[in-house]
Amino acid sequence: MVDYHEANSQLQQPNHGDYMQPEEDWDRDLLLDPAWERQQRKTFTAWCNSHLRKAGTQIEVIEEDFRDGLKLMLLLEVISGERLPKPERGKMRVHKINNVNKALDFIASKGVKLVSIGAEEIVDGNVKMTLGMIWTIILRFAIQDISVEETSAKEGLLLWCQRKTAPYKNVNVQNFHISWKDGLAFNALIHRHRPELIDYDKLRKDDPLTNLNNAFEVAETHLDIPKMLDAEDIVGTLRPDEKAIMTYVSCYYHAFSGAQKAETAANRICKVLAVNQENEHLMEDYEKLASDLLEWIRQTKPWLENREPEKTMQAMQQKLEDFRDYRRVHKPPKVQEKCQLEINFNTLQTKLRLSNRPAFMPSEGKMVSDINNAWQGLEQAEKGYEEWLLNEIRRLERLDHLAEKFRQKATIHEDWTKDKEAMLTQKDYETATLADIKALLKKHEAFESDLAAHQDRVEQIAAIAQELNDLDYYDSPNVNARCQTICDHWDTLGSLTQSRRDALERTEKLQETIDQLYLEYAKRAAPFNNWMEGAMEDLQDMFIVHTTEEIQGLIAAHEQFKATLPDADKEREAILGIHNEMMKIAQSYNIKLSGVNPYTSITSQSINDKWDKVQQFVPARDQALQAEFNKQQSNEHLREQFANKANVVGPWIQTKMQEIGRISIEMHGTLEDQLNQLKQYESSIINYKPNIEKLEQDHQLIQEALIFDNKHTNYTMEHIRVGWEQLLTTIARTINEIENQILTRDAKGISQDQLNEFRSSFNHFDKDHTGKLGPEEFKACLISLGYDVGNDQQGEAEFARIMSIVAPNNTEEVSFQAFIDFMSRETTDTDTAEQVMASFKILAGDKSYITAEELRRELPPDQAEYCIARMAPYRGPDAVPGALDYMSFSTALYGESDL
């Protein structure tokens, strides 16, 4: 089955543009409609016979008479005016296939791509294939070269019909099917060019058969256009066949192609006015897009510059999530808008240069440079905001850790000092015996030792509170109040301790006996008890690390601590041995003990209880350290995972940036080939985006894990994002430059060979491959092209003139686009104010002025009103009421005066 849709969408000719819209291409399924197939058979047969009769022959059945290829080759020779290879006269199938192949090869040589249409189908009399082939020939030789108002092929033919039938009532040509069913459009075309042949006012819209037959008969009798359609088929079909209508209407176009001089003049004016209107529309679009983008930047920047900190980690995490949302959702469309804005600006300036209009100067503050400066300020604010967020999160994390540590140490200290003031203020020594006094004195000495041991904890509590104040902790007032209470209470304990010592020393002489075993027990139990309390505190102490090395250091320190436990256990057994010895002596000598050590409150039971707690805390500490070690290993894996991808994506982006610069210089072939190559290259870059998104996902995991450094790579996500955005912008700009060169080439009529010569000369003298020529390089290039810009006075003056054209802002550098614009002005002709003025003069009947009535008669309504609204009244001696000055208007169109 032949794919006519693909065949027609690929049917193109260089420098003529597409003559079929993709959605209007040949649809092979439509041939299933017998009415359409019947219309195409009749129309295509009549069209072929209109040419074959010039060679003295004709066809009857279109799918049968072309089977041997002879009449097909003859048809191509007649419509092309060229000779085809000599046909084979044999009757065998192979001879027929060879003849058809010669015809198909000739069609392909004209730039037409015949997809899936083979000689075998034509030889076999395949109706669909034969009709598809004839439609392809009609498109190439009868429709493709139609050009109206810078449009060609189908669009040009439709625009021609619309322009010609616009003044006629009940005629509204919008397509090539139902717009022609009532026959009025055919009659309008004939009446517009040959009004004496048809009395249009007598035609009725409700009588389509009469209208169609009248037009067909007049066209066949007076215009030599054969009757290709049946009025009954058109009226009896819900939607007439578009190809049949187009084929028949194209014959009208060619019959009337010799239009009047006034119409040509009107077309020129319409073209100039359309360019002016389009440029005004583009300027308005630029201003609106620039204003919207600048307003978005203005509204967004204060949010990024806000440095109001939050009190909690949860609130700061929400701010970070909002910032990620901005990066993923809100910013990318604005990056696209900024790129599109630059492209629109460059395209507008190119169109203004090509139409000899003054360059577009945006409103104050809306230049591309202004937008770039505003964007740069936005990105600086964005970078600073991200750094501030991460620093704030680190600060709050540190604050939470310190606050918890403060509460833990304060609670331990408060538990220890509880009831100590009451103990120091009691008067028990006043009624105690000498032994009791001695015991109380020794007990007080042990307490002072204990008190001194706890001085370090008080200093730690004060230091932590001070650090919380320095880091601006939100609950600092409560921390300061609690710290002050602890310090005041500690000072009170110190004073009370000294007062009790003084009281005990006054009565010390009264105390003579002392139990040495009690004393030795107290002396050894106190430091061991302090060691156990310190060990329990250390084993419960919180920690925060960021690398595996740090956690390994804590694990090593913990292992060292565990190595001291056997010696500590020996000390515990020795202290308990002293206590057992006291009990043994008391039992041996029947001494009744009070049950309380007079020198210390530390009992053997408390030592055993604390020792048991130490034994419990050690494995818990092991588990906590191991869990943190596993977490740091996971973080290290995230770092390596991100680094592995970043170390690939980063160099890839740098390589692509270098390749784009090299490709833009080294590309060969036509501009369309270069454009296709760049768009394919752009597509390959866009297809790489999933790698960037995967890297973003890895980066999000790293931020969620609160990882702030990565020794495995020098690339940050910010570097990758900036590089990716620059890469997309660079390829878009390069593509835009090629598109502007195509606009220049098509508008100025520059051939591909000329463009290649200009590019070759420019690249030859662009030694540093910057895409720009300095003055000396440009002079050498001009000399190589035959310009007399030598070192004599005349040559220097000519060179200065050329430099004022290609570098009007004294940039001292000439871009390739400026070089192409200059060469196109030197080698081609363009519309000028004088030519437009002459065209208006034709419409005015050689008068020095023109009237509104004449403008409305010769120009389309919107462009006629455009002229009337902008033309000044004519003040010459031959002026009449309503006379308009078209001369000053023509001058203003090209920027030589105010419009």
C-alpha positions, 0 to 999 in steps of 0.5 A: 500500500502506497503512503501518499501522505508521506509522499506529498509531505516530502515533495519539496523543491529548494528555495520554493518552500512547502506547497502542501500543509502536512494536515492537508496531504494526500490521504489514501483512505479518502480514495475509498470514497467512490465519489471522490475517486470519480472526481479525481479520475475525471479531473486528472484525466482532463488535466493530462489531456489538456497537455497531451493534446499539444502532442496530438494524443490523449488518454481515455482510462487514466490507470490503463493508458499510462501502463506502458509508460509511453504516454506518461513520458510524453506528458512529462516532456510536454509539461516540462519542455525537456527531453526524456531518455528514449523509451523502449518500444517492446510490449513485454512487462519489463519494457513497460516497467523500464519506461515507467521507471524512466518517468519516475526518475525524471520526476525525482530529478526535479526534487520530488521524493516519491515514497512507496510509489513503484513502477510495478504498481503503475504497470499493474494499473493500480488506480490509487497509485496512478492517481497519487502519481498524477497528483504529485506531477500536478503539484510539482509542475502546476501548483508548486511555482505559484507564489503570492505575497511571499507564500507559495504552492497551496497557500499562495493559490488559496491567497490568490483566490481570496484576493480575487474574490474578496469584493464579491458577495456570497463568496468566502473562499477558505479551502478547496472543497466546500467553498466552491460547491455553490459555483459562485467562486468560479464565476467570481474569478472569471468576472474579476479578470473578464467581466464581459463574459459573465453577468455576475449579478444574475447568479443565485447562491441557491442554484449551484448547478446553473452557477457551476455549469455556467463557469465551466462552459465559459472557461472552456469556450473563452479561456481554453480551460477544459471542463475537468469537473461535473457540476452534478458530482460537486453538488451531489458530494458532501465534501468535493475532492480537494485535489480535483478542485485545486487542479482545476483552479490552478488552470484558472491561475495560469490562465489569468497569471498576466495580472494588471499593472495596478494589481502588481503595484497594490501587491508591492504596497501590501507587502511593504505594509504587511512587513510594517504591521508584522514588525509593529506586532513583534515589537509589542510582543517583545515589550510585553514579554520583557515587562512580564519577565522583569516584573517576575524578577522584581517580585521574586528577588525580594523573596530570595533576599529575605534573611529572616531566620526561623527558630526551628529546624522544621521551619528551615527545612520547609524554606529549603523545600520551597526553594527546591520547588522554585528551582524545579517548577517556577524558574525553568519556564522563565529561563525558556522565556528569557531565551525566547526573548533574545531569539525574538529580539534578534529575529526582529532586528534581522527582519528590520534590517532586511526590510531597510527599517531602522533598528528596534530600540526597546523602552527604557530599561527593557533592553536585552542587556537590562534583562540580562543584568536583572537576571544576573542579579536574580541568580546572585540573590538565588546563590546567596539565599541557598548558601544562607539556607544551608548555613542556617540549617547547620546553625540550628542543627548545632543549636539543637545539639547544644541545647539537648547537651545543656539540658542533660548536664544541667539535669545531672548537676541539679540531681547531684546538688539536690539536698546538698544545701540542707546537708551543709546547714544542719547542726548535727556536730553540736550534739555528736560525740568525738568520734562522730565529729571526727567522722563528720570532718572526714566526711566533709573533706570527702564532700569537698573533694566531690564538690571540686570534682563537679566544678568542671561540670558547672564550667561546662554548663556555663560554656554551653549556655554562652555558646547558645547565646553566641549562636542566637538560640531562640530559647536563650532567656530560659537557658540563661535563667537556668544557668544563672540559678545553677551558678548562684546555687553553686556559689551558695554551696561553696559558701556553706561548705566553707562555713561547715568546715570552719565549724567542724575545725573548731571542734576538731580537737575534740575528736580523737578517734577515727576508723582508718578503714572507713577513711581509706574506703571513703578516699578510694570510693570517692574518685572511683565513684566520680570516675563511674559518674563521669563514665556514665555521663560520657557513655550517654553523651550525645555526638554529631559527626559528618564523616566516617573518619570522625565516627571511627575516631569516636569508636577508637576512643570508646574501644580504649575506654573499654580496655580500662574496664578490667582495671576499674573492676579490680579497683571496685573489688579492692574498695569492696574488699575494704568494706568487707574487711570493716564488717569482718573486724566489727564481727570479730570484735563485736563492734556495733556499727551505725551502718553509715560510713562517717566519711562518705555517703557512697555505699558499696551498694551504690558502687555496685549499682553504678557499675552495673549501669556502666556495664549496661551503657557500654553495649548501648554506646556500641550500638549507637556508634555502629548505627552512626558509622552505618549512617556515615557509610551511607552518606559516603555512598551518596557522595560517591553516587553523586560524584560519579554522575557529576564527573560525567555530566560536567565534562559532557557539558563542557565538551558540548559547549566546545563542540557547538563553537567548533560546529558553527565554524566548520559546518558545510552544505546548505543553510537548511542542512546546517539548520537540520544538523544543529536541530538534530544536535539540539535534540541530542542535547535535550535527550540528555536531560534525564541525566541532569534530572537523575543528578538532581535526584541524587543531589536532593538525597544528599541535601536531605541527608544534610551532607555539606561537602563532597571530596570526590568531585569538584562539580556542584549542582549549581555548576551543573545547572548553570552549565546546562542552561548555558548549553541550551541557550548557546545552541538556541542562539546558534540555531537562531543565527542560521535561521536569520541567515536563511531569512537574509538569503531568501529575502535578498535572493542570495544563492547557496553558492554565494553564501558558501563563498561568503562563509568561506572568505569569512572563515579564512580570515577568522584566524582565531575562530571567534566568529568576528573579524577585526578591522585588518582581517575584514579589510583583507577579506574585502580585498580578496572579494575584489573591493578596492580598500587599499592603503591609498586615500581613496581606499581608506575612505571606502573602507571607512564607509563600509565599516560605518555600515557593518559596525555602526556602533564603533565596535571595531569587530564585524560579525558574520551576520553584519558581513552577510547583510552588507554583501546582500545589500551589495549584490541584491535589490530590495524594496525602497521608499522610491519604489513604494512611492512609484507604486502609490503613484500608479494606484493614484493614476499618476497624481501627486496624491491619492484618495481614500476611495482609491486605497479602499478599491485597490488594497485589502480593507485592513491595509487600506485603513492602515494607510488612511489612518497614517497618511497626512493630508496632501497640501500641494497646489492641485489638492482636492478635498480628501487628498492624502500625501502618499509621498511622505508616507512612503518615506516614513515607512523606511524610517526617513521621517516620522510615520 
